[in-house]
Amino acid sequence: MQGAGMTSVSRRLLGRLRDVMAGSGSAQNRLDKVVTLIAADMVAEVCSCYVMRAGEVLELFSTEGLKKESVHQTRLRVGEGLVGDIAAHARPLALADAQAHPNFVFRPETGEEIFHSLMGVPIIRGARVVGVLVVQNRTMRHYTDEEMETLETVAMVLAELVASGELVDRAELVPVDGNALLPLRLDGVKLNGGVGLGVAVLHRPRITIRRLVAEDPDVEAERLKKALASIRSALEELFSRPEMRDGEHRDVLETYRMFTEDTGWLNRIGEAIRTGLTAEAAVQKVHDDTRARMSQIADPYLRERMHDFEDLANRLLLRLSGDEDGTPRPELPEAAILIGRNLGPMELFDYDPKRLRGLVLEEGSATSHVAIVARALDIPVVGRVKDVLDKIEPMDQVICDGDSGQVFIRPPEDIRETFAEALSQRQLRLAVYARLRDLPAVTREGVRIAIHMNAGLLLDLQHLHDSGADGIGLYRTELPFMARSSLPDVAAQSLLYRKILDQAEGKPVVFRTLDVGGDKVLPYWNPYDEDNPALGWRSIRITLDRPAVMRHQLRALLRAAAGRELSVMFPMIAEVAELMQARKILDIEVAREARIGNPLPGKLLVGTMLEVPALALQLDALLPLVDFVSVGTNDLTQFLFAVDRGNPRIAERYDTLAPTMIRFMRYVAAKCREYGVSLSVCGEMAGRPLEAMALIGVGIRSLSVSAPAIGAVKTMVRSLDVVALEAYLETLLESPDHSLRGKLRSFAQDHDIAL
């Protein structure tokens, strides 16, 4: 060791520790010598080592400075006291006055009441906490960063002794059920909502190639040909399944099929075979070369496509290595959470979807093909969970919380019970909501509230009738664009929109025109590097700058409607001039369709999203030009409070139930009533019962929410007294409070409103 790292570690201490560790005597005897050495070298009155035991218990195994009779008697649960806190968070802690810390727990048998300062570090082995090492002093000592680094380095050496099985039976440190291992909560990104409980199943490892050199290149080329034919045959069988007949997940697999016929990739494999490699070695060589090149590419779509090639290469290698059909067909437990770095689009079909409760990925994005397929299978997915494969073992208990983008590994029993109870209650609520499906959403005094559904994929349409929604208040047309490798033409778009209208069976559908940019990048458009993408070239700004894209989409929508009602909504309009420009393009397409004799929609309704606060100051000019307005509260909240929703430090700083937001919504509702323009809210705010209650209280009578939220919102509506709510809200709107959430919740409780 040299440089800054060397200056922070005592060479003499490490040398003596190594001598003790390699010496004779029992493990307990060596540990006792180690803590004595550490205390002396670090000028500490106390040095203690706690070892993780079964049941998430940290046991004092050795000490210099505390009462000897407390050894093997003092125990702390993970999370209990300062030692438990260090273990729970796997991070060091240094306190000049430890007893003043709120987590301090006094254990009288140790005699530690005379020691004020404390420094502790986790003892980690294989990304798992197996113990805690602590030093203490009588004085209020301010430990330096170098002292902390020294103790952390010492803990690395100690980890070998603690985890060796000499101090504690290894089975106690790493039991089969994982109970003694550190519970972890890892943050990721929500790729598909829902919650799943199960045990960890690790996605299959990379295939090892044992035969590299070929005897006959022609034989190897024939083996490759047969393996490819087998994969193509498996794809055809998959396409024949009923659930694969329609939907964007079929588009994904169509794209995957194209990879099996990619001549450039196949030619490179053929060249490698001709140099003398076996077919499997050639596949691996080309795959490694491709991955090395693509790992340098910044474009997120191209990087995602690497996973498609990786999946294909793995399937070829499985077939070439002797697997009959090239799929691992793993046996899953009854409830499994699949853990992997990333998956190709076909790989989820290798597992029994009836037993899959969730998917956790180290990589992945909302536009990745595996995420789109998982949505089709209704599997909760959390992506971008850093180093999850290093922190989990097969059969660990796992909770995949797709709603919040979190993963709980080896959760304590109380957390498992909490989630299990929540899932049980959810099932009960769903049963109640199902009974309300055919009942209208009317308040106690008979005020009708329209509850529509948000959708973005063709497969979402199955929930339209099951949920009892009044229609689709927002169809996000960008998702099918994002699932493809090239811009869909007019015919492909028209076919999709026609299927949506057909499946809606006469219920209204509001199509939002292409809303991309920001965090939604189309794979076939080069992303534009921006400092503030949420405020940049996105949504209507893109399609007005590229009118051909808008014209093609509008043309497809007009042809799909053909005699039926068509509602078109333009997103992120910031000024009336933009709406007029977009409407002009629509009028051109209507005239074009009429001129060539194509049937026009029976009724054409034009609306706008209200997401940019500036548009609210132009309502007198805007409302005479539109048939409806839909408030997108996600972006509106972001723009109104100047808060970045993607920044975790401030994303929750401002509340959608702030008086400012409620006054804004009341103003918009009053203006729309004045002009006779229908108004709805389609952001996440509308899908939460308490927020939906507030929206109804300021005059909004139409909400568009995700399918799972419909039952809860309808239940709230049917228990609501609007007159009393409106009167109460009037008393709150000028309040200087940060949020009205607490007061509105109290009102709901006092008036028996179901939230």
ROVONU-411825 format. One record per residue (C-alpha): y, z, x. Coordinates in steps of 0.5 Angstrom, whole numbers, padded with zeros to 4 digits, always signed. Each point is the difference from the previous one (the first is absolute). Example, Ala and Ser with C-alpha at 12.3 -4.5 7.8 and 13.67 -1.06 7.14 Angstrom:
# residues 2
-0009+0016+0025;+0007-0002+0002;
This chain:
# residues 755
+0000+0000+0000;+0007-0002+0002;+0007+0000-0002;+0003+0004-0006;-0007+0002-0003;-0002+0003+0007;+0006+0004+0000;-0002+0003-0006;-0007+0003+0001;-0002+0005+0005;-0005-0003+0005;-0002+0007+0002;-0002+0002-0007;-0004-0006-0001;-0004+0000+0006;-0002+0007-0001;-0001-0001-0007;-0005-0006+0002;-0003+0005+0005;-0002+0005-0006;-0002-0005-0005;-0005-0003+0005;-0002+0007+0003;-0006+0004-0003;+0000+0005-0005;+0000+0000-0008;+0005-0005-0004;+0003+0007-0002;+0000+0002+0007;+0004-0006+0002;+0005+0000-0006;+0002+0007+0002;+0001-0002+0007;+0004-0006-0003;+0005+0004-0004;+0001+0005+0005;+0002-0005+0005;+0005-0004-0005;+0003+0007-0001;+0001+0001+0007;+0003-0007+0002;+0004+0000-0006;+0003+0007+0001;-0002+0002-0007;-0002+0006-0003;-0005-0003-0005;-0005-0006+0000;-0004-0001-0005;-0005-0005-0002;-0002-0002-0007;-0007-0004-0002;-0001-0004-0006;-0006+0003-0004;-0003-0003-0007;+0004+0001-0006;+0007-0002+0003;+0000+0007+0004;+0003+0001+0007;-0003+0006+0003;+0003+0004+0006;-0005-0002+0006;+0004+0003+0006;+0006+0003+0001;+0004+0003+0006;+0005+0005-0002;-0002+0002-0008;-0005+0005-0001;-0007-0002+0002;-0003+0003-0006;+0003-0006-0004;-0004-0005+0003;-0005-0003-0005;+0003+0004-0005;+0007-0003-0001;+0000-0006-0005;+0005-0005-0003;-0001-0006-0004;+0003-0006+0001;+0007+0000-0002;+0000+0008+0000;+0005+0003+0005;+0003-0004+0006;-0007-0001+0003;-0002-0003-0006;+0006-0004-0001;-0001-0003+0007;-0007-0002-0002;+0002-0003-0007;+0006-0005+0003;-0004-0001+0007;+0007+0001+0003;+0003+0005+0005;+0004+0006-0002;+0005+0004+0005;+0004+0006-0003;+0005+0005+0003;-0001+0005-0006;-0007-0002-0003;+0000+0006-0005;+0006-0003-0003;-0003-0006-0002;-0002+0000-0007;-0007-0002+0002;-0001+0006+0004;-0007+0004-0002;+0000+0007+0003;-0008+0002+0002;+0001+0007+0002;-0007+0000+0003;+0003-0004+0006;+0006+0004+0002;+0004-0006+0000;+0006+0004-0003;+0004+0001+0007;+0000-0007+0001;+0006-0005-0002;-0001-0007+0003;-0006-0004-0001;-0002-0007+0002;-0006-0003-0002;-0003-0007+0000;-0006-0003-0003;-0007-0001+0003;-0002-0008-0001;-0006-0003+0001;-0001-0007-0003;+0006+0000-0004;-0002+0006-0003;+0002+0007+0000;-0005+0005+0003;+0004+0006+0002;+0007+0003+0001;+0003+0002+0007;+0005+0005+0000;+0005+0004+0005;+0004+0006-0002;+0006+0004+0003;+0003+0007-0002;+0007-0003+0001;+0003-0005-0004;-0002-0006+0005;+0003-0007-0001;-0006-0004+0003;+0002-0007+0003;-0003-0007-0001;-0003+0001+0007;-0004+0006-0002;-0002-0003-0007;-0003-0006+0004;-0004+0004+0005;-0003+0004-0006;-0002-0007-0003;-0003-0002+0006;-0004+0006+0001;-0002+0000-0008;-0003-0007+0002;-0004+0003+0006;-0002+0006-0005;-0002-0005-0006;-0006-0002+0005;-0003+0007+0000;+0002+0001-0008;-0003-0006-0002;-0007+0000+0004;-0004+0004-0004;+0000+0006+0005;+0005+0005-0004;-0002-0002-0007;-0006-0004-0002;+0002-0007-0001;-0002-0001-0007;+0005+0006-0002;+0006-0005+0004;-0003-0006-0004;-0004+0001-0006;-0003-0005-0004;+0005+0001-0006;+0006+0000+0005;+0002+0007-0003;+0002+0003+0007;+0004-0006+0002;+0008+0000-0001;+0002-0003-0006;+0005-0005+0000;+0005-0004-0004;+0002-0007+0003;+0006-0004-0003;-0001-0007-0001;+0003-0006-0005;-0002-0001-0007;-0004-0006-0001;-0003+0001-0006;+0001+0006-0005;-0005+0005-0002;-0004+0006+0002;-0007+0000+0003;-0004+0006+0003;-0007-0001+0004;-0003+0000+0007;+0002-0004+0006;-0003-0007+0001;+0002-0003+0006;+0000-0008+0000;-0005-0003+0005;+0002+0000+0007;+0000-0006+0004;-0006-0004+0001;-0003+0000+0008;-0003-0006+0003;-0006+0000+0004;-0001-0007+0002;+0006-0004+0003;-0003-0006+0003;-0003-0005-0003;-0006-0004+0002;+0001-0006-0005;+0007-0002-0002;-0003-0004-0006;-0004+0005-0003;+0006+0005+0000;+0004-0005-0003;-0005-0001-0006;+0000+0008+0000;+0007+0000-0001;+0000-0005-0006;-0005+0004-0004;+0004+0006+0001;+0006-0003-0003;-0004-0004-0005;-0003+0007-0002;+0007+0003-0001;+0003-0006-0004;-0006+0001-0005;+0001+0008+0000;+0007-0002-0002;-0002-0005-0005;-0004+0006-0003;+0005+0004+0000;+0005-0005-0004;-0005+0000-0005;+0000+0007-0003;+0004+0001-0006;+0005+0004+0003;+0002-0005+0005;+0002-0006-0005;+0007+0002+0000;+0006+0004+0003;+0003+0000+0007;-0006+0003+0003;-0003-0007-0001;+0005-0003+0004;-0001+0005+0005;-0007-0002+0001;+0002-0007+0000;+0004+0001+0006;-0005+0003+0003;-0005-0006-0001;+0005-0004+0003;-0001+0004+0007;-0007-0002+0000;+0002-0007+0000;+0005+0001+0005;-0001-0006+0005;+0004+0003+0006;-0003+0006+0000;-0007-0003-0001;+0001-0005+0005;+0002+0006+0005;-0007+0003-0001;-0003-0006+0001;+0003-0001+0007;-0002+0007+0002;-0007-0002-0002;+0000-0006+0004;+0002+0004+0006;-0007+0004+0000;+0002+0006-0005;-0005+0002-0006;+0003-0001-0007;+0002+0007-0001;+0003+0000+0007;+0004-0006-0001;+0002+0003-0007;+0002+0007+0003;+0004-0004+0006;+0004-0004-0005;+0001+0006-0004;+0003+0004+0006;+0004-0006+0002;+0003-0001-0007;+0001+0008-0001;+0004+0000+0007;+0005-0005-0002;+0001+0002-0007;+0001+0007+0002;+0007-0002+0004;+0002-0003-0007;+0005+0004-0004;+0000-0004-0006;-0004+0005-0005;-0004-0005-0004;-0003-0004+0006;-0002+0007+0003;-0003+0002-0007;-0004-0007+0000;-0003+0002+0007;-0004+0005-0004;-0003-0006-0004;-0002-0003+0006;-0003+0007+0002;-0004+0001-0006;-0003-0008+0001;-0002+0002+0007;-0003+0006-0002;-0004-0004-0005;-0002-0005+0005;-0002+0005+0005;-0005+0004-0005;-0003-0007-0002;-0001-0002+0007;-0003+0007+0002;-0005-0001-0005;+0003+0003-0006;-0003-0004-0006;+0006+0000-0004;+0005+0002+0005;+0003+0006-0004;-0002+0007+0002;-0001+0003-0008;+0001+0007+0002;-0003+0005-0004;+0006+0004-0003;+0000+0007-0003;+0002+0001-0007;+0007+0001+0001;+0003-0003+0007;+0006-0001+0003;+0000-0006+0005;+0004+0001+0006;+0001-0006+0005;+0006-0003+0004;+0000-0006-0004;-0004-0005-0004;-0001-0007-0002;+0000-0002-0007;-0007-0001-0001;-0002+0007+0003;+0001+0004-0006;-0005-0004-0004;-0005+0003+0006;+0000+0007-0004;-0002+0002-0007;+0007+0000-0003;-0003+0005-0005;-0001+0005+0005;+0007-0001+0004;+0005+0005-0002;+0006-0002+0005;+0001-0004+0006;+0004+0002+0006;+0003-0004+0006;+0003+0001+0006;+0004-0007-0001;+0001-0004-0006;+0006-0002-0004;+0001-0002-0008;-0001-0007+0002;-0006+0001+0004;-0006-0004-0004;-0004+0006+0000;+0005+0004-0004;+0000-0005-0005;-0007+0000-0001;+0000+0007+0000;+0005+0000-0006;-0005-0005-0003;-0005+0005+0000;+0004+0006-0002;-0001+0004+0007;+0005+0005+0002;+0003-0003+0007;+0004+0004+0006;+0002-0004+0006;+0003+0001+0006;-0003+0007+0001;+0001+0000+0008;-0006+0002+0004;-0004+0002-0006;-0007-0003+0003;+0001+0005+0006;+0001+0006-0005;-0006-0001-0005;-0007+0001+0001;-0005-0003-0005;-0002+0004-0006;+0007+0004+0001;+0003+0002-0007;+0006-0005-0002;+0005-0001-0005;+0004-0006+0000;+0006+0001-0004;+0002-0008-0001;+0006+0003-0005;+0004+0004+0006;-0003-0004+0006;-0004+0006+0003;-0007+0001+0002;-0003+0007+0001;-0005+0001+0005;-0005+0006-0001;+0005+0003-0005;-0001+0007-0002;-0004+0002-0006;+0006+0002-0004;+0003-0007+0001;-0006-0003-0001;-0001+0004-0007;+0008-0002-0001;-0002-0007+0000;-0006+0000-0003;+0003+0004-0006;+0006-0005+0000;-0005-0006-0001;-0004+0004-0005;+0007+0001-0004;+0002-0007+0001;-0007-0002-0003;+0002+0004-0006;+0007-0002-0001;-0003-0008+0001;-0004+0002-0006;+0006+0003-0004;+0004-0006+0002;-0006-0005-0002;+0001+0003-0007;+0007-0002-0001;-0001-0007+0003;+0001-0003-0007;+0005+0005-0003;+0008-0002+0001;+0004+0004+0005;+0005+0003-0005;+0004+0006+0000;-0001+0006-0005;+0006-0003-0004;-0003-0007+0000;+0004-0003+0006;-0004-0006+0003;-0001+0000+0008;-0003-0007+0002;-0004+0002+0006;-0002-0006+0004;-0004-0001+0006;+0001-0002+0008;-0004-0005+0003;-0001-0004+0006;-0007-0003+0000;-0004-0004-0005;-0005+0005+0000;+0005+0005-0003;+0000-0003-0006;-0007+0003-0002;+0005+0007-0001;+0005-0004-0005;-0005+0001-0006;-0004+0006+0003;+0007+0004+0001;+0003-0001-0007;+0006-0003+0004;+0005-0004-0005;+0000-0006+0006;+0002-0001+0007;+0007+0002+0001;-0001-0002+0008;-0004-0005+0003;+0001+0000+0007;-0001-0007+0002;+0000+0001+0008;-0007+0003+0000;-0004-0007-0001;+0005-0003+0005;-0002+0006+0005;-0007-0001-0001;+0000-0007+0003;+0000-0004+0006;+0005-0005-0002;+0005-0001-0005;-0003-0001-0007;+0002-0007-0003;+0002-0001-0007;-0007-0001-0003;-0003+0006+0003;+0006+0004-0003;+0000-0003-0006;-0008+0002-0001;+0001+0007+0002;+0006+0001-0005;-0004-0003-0006;-0005+0004+0001;+0004+0006+0000;+0003-0002-0007;-0007-0002-0002;-0002+0007+0001;+0006+0004-0002;-0002-0003-0007;+0007-0001-0003;+0003+0007+0003;+0006-0001+0003;+0000-0002+0008;+0006+0001+0004;+0000-0004+0007;+0004+0002+0006;+0001-0006+0004;-0002+0001+0007;+0003+0006+0003;-0002+0000+0008;+0003+0002+0006;+0002+0007+0003;-0007+0003+0000;-0004-0006-0003;-0001-0005+0005;-0003-0007-0002;-0005-0002+0005;+0002-0007+0000;+0008+0002+0001;+0002+0002+0007;+0003+0007-0001;+0007+0001+0001;+0002+0006+0005;+0005+0004-0004;+0003+0007+0002;+0000+0002-0007;-0005-0005-0004;+0001+0004-0007;+0007-0002+0000;-0002-0007+0003;-0002-0007-0001;-0005+0002-0006;-0002-0002-0007;+0005-0004-0004;+0004-0001+0007;-0006-0004+0003;-0002-0004-0006;+0008-0002-0001;+0000-0002+0007;-0007-0004-0001;+0001-0003-0007;-0006-0004+0000;-0004+0006+0000;+0003+0003-0006;+0000-0007-0003;-0008-0001+0001;-0001+0007-0003;+0004-0001-0006;-0003-0007-0001;-0007+0004+0000;+0003+0005-0005;+0002-0005-0005;-0006-0004+0000;-0004+0006+0000;+0003+0002-0007;+0000-0006-0003;+0002+0002-0007;-0001+0007+0001;+0006+0005+0001;+0002+0001+0007;+0004+0005+0003;+0003-0001+0007;+0003+0006+0004;+0004-0001+0007;+0000+0006+0005;+0005+0003+0004;+0006-0003-0003;+0007+0003+0003;+0005-0004-0003;+0001-0005-0007;+0001-0006+0005;-0008+0001+0002;-0002+0000-0007;+0003-0006-0002;-0002-0004+0006;-0007+0002-0001;+0001-0002-0008;+0002-0006+0002;-0006-0002+0004;-0004+0002-0006;+0004-0004-0004;-0001-0006+0004;-0008+0001+0000;+0000+0001-0008;+0004-0007+0000;-0005-0003+0005;-0006+0002-0004;+0003-0002-0007;+0002-0007+0004;-0007-0001+0002;-0003+0002-0007;-0004+0006+0002;+0000+0006-0006;+0006+0005+0001;-0001+0007-0001;+0000+0002-0008;+0005+0005+0002;+0004+0001+0007;+0003+0007+0002;+0004+0001+0006;+0001+0007+0003;+0002+0004+0007;-0002+0006+0004;+0005+0005+0000;-0001+0003+0007;+0007-0001+0004;+0005+0005-0003;+0005-0005+0001;-0003-0004-0006;+0002+0006-0004;+0007-0001+0001;-0001-0008-0003;-0003+0002-0006;+0005-0003-0005;-0001-0007+0004;-0007+0001+0001;-0003+0002-0007;+0003-0006-0004;-0005-0005+0005;-0006+0004-0001;-0005+0002-0005;-0003+0006+0003;+0001+0005+0006;-0005+0004+0004;+0002+0005+0004;-0004+0001+0007;+0001+0007+0001;-0004+0000+0007;+0006-0004+0004;+0005+0002-0005;-0001+0007+0003;+0000-0002+0007;+0007-0004-0001;+0003+0005-0004;-0001+0006+0005;+0000-0004+0006;-0007+0002+0002;-0006-0003+0003;-0006+0001-0004;-0004-0002+0006;+0003+0006+0004;-0004+0006-0001;+0005+0005+0002;+0005-0002-0005;-0004-0004-0005;-0001+0006-0005;+0007+0003+0002;+0003-0003-0007;-0003+0001-0007;+0000-0006-0005;+0001+0006-0005;+0007+0001+0003;+0006+0000-0005;+0003-0006+0004;-0007-0004-0001;+0000+0002-0008;+0007-0001-0001;-0001-0007+0003;-0006-0001-0005;+0004+0002-0006;+0006-0005+0002;-0005-0006+0001;-0003+0002-0007;+0006+0001-0004;+0003-0007+0003;-0007-0004-0002;+0001+0003-0007;+0007-0002+0000;-0002-0007+0001;-0007+0000-0004;-0004-0001+0007;-0007+0003+0000;+0000+0005+0006;-0007+0002+0004;-0001+0004+0006;-0006-0002+0004;+0001+0004+0007;-0005+0006+0001;+0005+0005-0003;-0002-0003-0007;-0008+0002+0002;+0002+0007+0001;+0000+0004-0007;+0006+0005+0002;+0004-0006+0002;-0002-0004-0006;+0002+0005-0004;+0007+0000+0003;+0001-0007-0001;-0002+0000-0007;+0005+0005-0001;+0006-0004+0003;-0002-0006-0005;-0006-0004+0003;-0005-0002-0004;-0004-0005+0004;-0004+0002+0006;-0005-0004+0005;-0005+0005+0004;-0006-0001+0004;-0007+0000-0005;-0002+0007+0002;+0007+0003-0002;+0000-0003-0007;-0004+0005-0003;+0004+0006+0003;+0006-0003-0002;-0002-0002-0007;-0003+0008-0001;+0007+0002+0002;+0004-0005-0005;-0004+0003-0006;+0001+0007+0002;+0008-0001+0001;+0006+0002-0005;+0005-0006+0002;+0006+0003-0003;-0001+0007+0003;-0001-0003+0007;+0007-0005-0001;+0004+0007-0002;-0003+0004+0006;+0001-0006+0005;+0008-0001-0002;+0001+0007+0002;-0003-0001+0007;+0003-0007+0002;+0006+0003+0004;-0004+0005+0003;+0001+0000+0008;-0007+0002+0001;-0004-0004+0005;-0006-0001-0005;-0001+0001-0008;-0007+0001+0001;-0001+0007-0001;+0004+0000-0006;-0003-0006-0003;-0007+0003+0001;+0002+0007-0003;+0002-0004-0006;-0006-0003+0000;-0004+0006+0000;+0004+0003-0005;+0000-0006-0005;-0008-0001+0001;+0001-0006+0003;-0006-0003+0004;+0001-0001+0007;
